[in-house]
Amino acid sequence: MGRTRRSLFPDSRRQAVELGARLRLARRRRGLSIAELAARVVASRPTISRLEHGNLAVSIAVLVRYLEVLGLASDIGRIAERDEAGAAIADHRLGRPRRPRSRGLADEL
């Protein structure tokens, strides 16, 4: 049996296509063909093409190698860097931050 195919939410699909376009532009700016990049990434030309068209079925390992070849590996560290929603949820569950206990004269002796 084949895999069940799940579609992306519209906003996620748009972001994937935009990411693919940025990747394609970065490759072209470096004067690399799909075939040259595929050889360096150790992936097939169709896989690189799918990635550049926003197909998120391509493995994350291919994406990471793609970024490494183009000298953009530092961008990986910025994925999910700002998790404002997660921080708000955690803060709500934990309650308000507590103040540190003030130190009186007796604590210093």
C-alpha positions in Angstrom: 0.0 0.0 0.0 1.1 3.5 -0.7 1.5 6.3 1.7 -1.5 8.5 2.6 -1.0 11.9 1.1 -1.8 14.8 3.4 -2.2 18.3 2.0 -0.7 21.3 3.6 -2.6 24.2 5.1 -2.7 27.1 2.5 -0.3 29.3 4.4 2.2 26.5 4.8 2.0 25.6 1.1 2.6 29.3 0.2 5.6 29.4 2.6 7.0 26.2 1.1 6.7 27.6 -2.5 8.4 30.8 -1.4 11.2 28.8 0.3 11.7 26.9 -2.9 11.9 30.1 -4.9 14.5 31.5 -2.5 16.6 28.3 -2.7 16.4 28.4 -6.5 17.5 32.1 -6.6 20.4 31.4 -4.2 21.6 28.5 -6.5 21.3 30.6 -9.6 23.1 33.5 -8.0 26.0 31.2 -7.5 25.9 30.1 -11.1 25.1 26.5 -10.4 22.9 24.3 -12.5 20.5 21.9 -11.0 22.7 19.0 -12.1 25.8 20.6 -10.5 24.0 21.2 -7.2 22.5 17.7 -7.3 26.0 16.2 -7.6 27.3 18.3 -4.7 24.3 17.6 -2.5 24.3 13.8 -3.5 20.7 13.9 -4.6 19.0 13.4 -7.9 18.1 16.3 -10.2 14.4 15.7 -9.8 14.8 15.8 -6.0 16.5 19.2 -6.2 13.8 20.4 -8.6 11.0 19.3 -6.2 12.7 21.1 -3.3 13.0 24.3 -5.4 9.3 24.0 -6.3 8.2 23.8 -2.6 7.6 20.0 -2.3 8.1 19.3 1.4 8.2 15.6 0.8 11.9 16.0 0.1 13.9 14.9 3.2 15.3 17.5 5.6 18.7 15.9 5.1 18.6 17.0 1.5 17.6 20.5 2.5 20.4 20.7 5.0 23.0 19.5 2.5 21.6 22.0 -0.1 22.1 24.8 2.4 25.6 23.6 3.3 26.7 23.5 -0.3 25.4 27.1 -0.8 27.1 28.3 2.4 23.7 29.0 4.0 23.9 26.3 6.8 23.7 29.0 9.5 20.1 29.6 8.4 19.2 26.2 9.9 19.7 27.5 13.4 17.1 30.2 12.9 14.2 27.7 12.3 11.7 28.0 15.1 14.1 30.4 16.9 11.3 32.7 18.0 8.6 30.5 19.6 6.4 33.3 20.9 3.2 31.1 21.0 5.0 28.4 22.9 6.5 30.9 25.4 3.1 32.4 26.0 1.5 29.0 26.6 4.3 28.0 29.0 4.1 31.3 30.9 0.3 30.9 31.2 0.7 27.3 32.6 3.4 28.3 35.0 1.7 31.4 36.2 3.3 34.8 36.7 7.1 34.8 37.2 8.0 35.0 40.9 10.2 37.6 42.3 13.4 36.4 43.9 13.3 36.3 47.6 14.8 39.5 49.1 17.8 39.0 51.3 17.6 40.5 54.7 20.4 41.2 57.2 19.8 37.8 58.9 20.5 36.0 55.6 23.9 37.6 55.3 25.1 36.6 58.7 
